Amino acid sequence: MVFAGTGAIIINDVSGGAITHLGVGLVFGLIIMTMIYALGEISGAHFNPAVSFGFLLAKRLPLKEFLPFVISQVLGGITASLFLKVVFPLHKTLGTTLPNLISPAGDFIFETILTFFLMFVIIHVAQGAKEKGLMAGVAIGGMVALEAIFAGPITGASMNPARSFAPAVVSGHLDYLWIYLTAPFLGSALAIMSCCLIRVDGCCKK
């Protein structure tokens, strides 16, 4: 996900906008969609620590599986960013998520809301801790693309701590990283809380 998504941002920059902002948003959505269909039955297609955290809160993911997921997500992101750094050594940010035309506080609120809606969709279409089913990939990938397209120019539309952590660390742009390491977890937790309130069965295990 980091390789394709941030790679699209980098290639769009170095090619003078050949991919376009719309294209970048679609790349993020499409890579999530296709990887859900490829890995959903195997691992649940967990690419996002905030989403894994949401499943943990909903008691649909054991604690013993949560930490390996997060470690794998972070290591995968760093590996992708290091590869992109080798291929594009002159690119300054490597697709780092940064606030734009908005204050850090506004960025935090925006990212919290974005992750809330993403997790709200995921928890309703996933079965157990696994995103599977005919339309799950379309719904989740579509939501990622939607939010990336409309919110990307303002906050970067990360919704994913691993996606933000990797390029920020590899490129050295750490100033606003705290936002993208905290807001998604808050948004995910709020989504699980709301789901448990409006659904009697099927959201949170008792």
C-alpha positions as CSV (number, residue, x, y, z in Angstrom):
1,M,0.0,0.0,0.0
2,V,2.8,2.4,0.9
3,F,4.8,1.4,-2.2
4,A,1.9,2.1,-4.6
5,G,0.3,5.0,-2.8
6,T,3.3,7.1,-1.9
7,G,4.9,5.9,-5.1
8,A,2.1,7.5,-7.0
9,I,2.6,10.8,-5.2
10,I,6.3,10.8,-6.0
11,I,5.8,9.9,-9.6
12,N,3.2,12.5,-10.0
13,D,5.7,15.1,-8.6
14,V,8.6,14.1,-10.8
15,S,6.5,13.7,-13.9
16,G,4.9,17.1,-13.7
17,G,1.5,15.9,-12.7
18,A,1.0,13.0,-15.1
19,I,-1.0,11.0,-12.6
20,T,-2.9,14.0,-11.2
21,H,-4.4,14.3,-7.7
22,L,-7.5,12.3,-8.8
23,G,-5.2,9.5,-10.0
24,V,-3.3,9.4,-6.7
25,G,-6.5,9.1,-4.8
26,L,-7.6,6.3,-7.1
27,V,-4.3,4.5,-6.7
28,F,-4.7,4.4,-2.9
29,G,-8.3,3.1,-3.2
30,L,-7.4,0.5,-5.9
31,I,-4.4,-0.9,-4.1
32,I,-6.4,-1.3,-0.9
33,M,-9.3,-3.0,-2.8
34,T,-7.1,-5.4,-4.7
35,M,-5.0,-6.4,-1.7
36,I,-8.2,-7.0,0.3
37,Y,-9.4,-9.5,-2.3
38,A,-5.9,-11.0,-2.4
39,L,-5.2,-11.4,1.3
40,G,-8.6,-10.9,3.0
41,E,-9.2,-14.6,3.5
42,I,-5.6,-15.2,4.6
43,S,-4.7,-12.5,7.1
44,G,-7.7,-10.1,7.1
45,A,-5.7,-7.7,4.9
46,H,-4.7,-5.5,7.8
47,F,-2.6,-2.7,6.4
48,N,-3.5,-0.1,8.9
49,P,-2.6,0.0,12.7
50,A,-5.6,2.2,13.4
51,V,-7.9,-0.3,11.8
52,S,-6.3,-3.2,13.6
53,F,-6.8,-1.2,16.8
54,G,-10.5,-0.8,16.0
55,F,-10.9,-4.6,15.7
56,L,-9.0,-5.0,18.9
57,L,-11.4,-2.6,20.7
58,A,-14.4,-4.5,19.2
59,K,-12.9,-7.7,20.6
60,R,-12.7,-9.1,17.1
61,L,-8.9,-9.3,17.1
62,P,-6.9,-11.0,19.9
63,L,-4.2,-8.9,21.6
64,K,-1.7,-11.5,20.7
65,E,-2.4,-10.9,17.0
66,F,-2.5,-7.1,17.2
67,L,1.1,-6.5,17.9
68,P,2.4,-8.7,15.1
69,F,0.1,-6.9,12.7
70,V,1.3,-3.5,13.7
71,I,5.0,-4.5,13.5
72,S,4.4,-6.0,10.1
73,Q,2.6,-2.9,8.9
74,V,5.3,-0.6,10.1
75,L,8.1,-2.7,8.7
76,G,6.4,-3.1,5.4
77,G,5.9,0.7,5.1
78,I,9.5,1.4,6.0
79,T,10.7,-1.2,3.4
80,A,8.6,0.4,0.7
81,S,9.8,3.9,1.6
82,L,13.4,2.8,1.6
83,F,13.0,1.3,-1.8
84,L,11.4,4.5,-3.1
85,K,14.2,6.5,-1.6
86,V,16.7,4.5,-3.6
87,V,14.7,4.9,-6.8
88,F,14.0,8.6,-6.3
89,P,16.9,9.9,-4.1
90,L,16.2,13.6,-4.9
91,H,12.6,13.6,-3.8
92,K,12.4,15.5,-0.6
93,T,9.2,14.1,1.1
94,L,8.7,10.6,-0.4
95,G,4.9,11.2,0.0
96,T,5.0,12.3,3.6
97,T,1.6,13.4,4.9
98,L,1.7,17.1,5.8
99,P,-0.9,19.7,6.7
100,N,-1.6,22.1,3.9
101,L,-3.8,25.3,4.2
102,I,-4.9,24.2,7.6
103,S,-3.6,24.4,11.2
104,P,-2.2,21.4,13.1
105,A,-5.3,21.4,15.3
106,G,-7.5,21.5,12.2
107,D,-5.5,18.7,10.6
108,F,-5.8,16.6,13.8
109,I,-9.6,17.0,13.8
110,F,-9.9,16.3,10.1
111,E,-7.8,13.2,10.2
112,T,-9.8,12.0,13.2
113,I,-13.0,12.4,11.2
114,L,-11.6,10.8,8.1
115,T,-10.5,7.7,10.1
116,F,-13.8,7.6,11.9
117,F,-15.7,7.2,8.6
118,L,-13.2,4.7,7.2
119,M,-13.4,2.5,10.3
120,F,-17.2,2.9,10.4
121,V,-17.4,1.4,6.9
122,I,-14.9,-1.3,7.6
123,I,-16.5,-2.6,10.8
124,H,-19.8,-2.9,9.0
125,V,-18.6,-4.8,6.0
126,A,-16.0,-7.0,7.6
127,Q,-16.7,-10.4,9.1
128,G,-14.8,-11.1,12.3
129,A,-11.4,-9.5,11.9
130,K,-11.3,-10.3,8.2
131,E,-12.4,-8.0,5.4
132,K,-14.1,-10.6,3.1
133,G,-17.2,-10.8,1.1
134,L,-18.1,-9.9,-2.5
135,M,-18.4,-6.2,-1.9
136,A,-16.1,-5.6,1.1
137,G,-13.1,-4.7,-1.0
138,V,-15.1,-2.3,-3.2
139,A,-16.7,-0.6,-0.2
140,I,-13.4,-0.1,1.7
141,G,-11.3,0.7,-1.3
142,G,-14.0,3.1,-2.5
143,M,-14.0,4.9,0.9
144,V,-10.2,5.2,0.9
145,A,-10.3,6.7,-2.6
146,L,-13.1,9.0,-1.8
147,E,-11.4,10.5,1.3
148,A,-8.0,10.6,-0.4
149,I,-9.5,12.5,-3.4
150,F,-11.4,15.2,-1.4
151,A,-9.2,15.5,1.7
152,G,-5.8,14.8,0.2
153,P,-5.0,18.4,-0.7
154,I,-5.7,19.5,2.9
155,T,-4.3,16.9,5.3
156,G,-2.8,14.2,3.0
157,A,-5.7,12.0,4.0
158,S,-3.5,9.4,5.8
159,M,-6.0,7.6,8.1
160,N,-3.1,5.2,8.6
161,P,-0.2,5.7,11.1
162,A,2.0,3.2,9.2
163,R,1.5,5.0,5.9
164,S,2.5,8.3,7.5
165,F,5.3,6.9,9.7
166,A,7.4,5.3,7.0
167,P,7.9,8.1,4.5
168,A,8.2,10.7,7.4
169,V,11.1,8.7,9.1
170,V,12.9,7.8,5.8
171,S,12.6,11.4,4.5
172,G,13.3,13.1,7.9
173,H,10.0,15.2,7.8
174,L,8.9,14.5,11.4
175,D,7.4,17.9,12.4
176,Y,3.7,16.9,12.1
177,L,4.1,13.2,12.4
178,W,2.5,13.2,15.9
179,I,-0.9,14.1,14.2
180,Y,-0.9,11.1,12.0
181,L,0.2,8.8,14.8
182,T,-2.6,9.8,17.1
183,A,-5.7,11.1,15.2
184,P,-6.3,7.8,13.3
185,F,-6.4,5.8,16.6
186,L,-8.9,8.3,18.1
187,G,-11.1,8.2,15.0
188,S,-11.0,4.4,14.9
189,A,-12.0,4.2,18.6
190,L,-14.9,6.6,18.1
191,A,-16.1,4.6,15.1
192,I,-16.2,1.4,17.2
193,M,-18.0,3.2,20.0
194,S,-20.7,4.5,17.6
195,C,-21.0,1.1,16.0
196,C,-21.6,-0.6,19.3
197,L,-24.2,1.9,20.2
198,I,-26.3,1.6,17.0
199,R,-26.0,-2.1,16.4
200,V,-27.3,-4.7,18.9
201,D,-25.6,-7.6,17.2
202,G,-22.7,-8.1,14.8
203,C,-20.3,-5.2,15.7
204,C,-18.7,-5.7,19.1
205,K,-18.3,-9.1,20.8
206,K,-19.6,-9.2,24.4
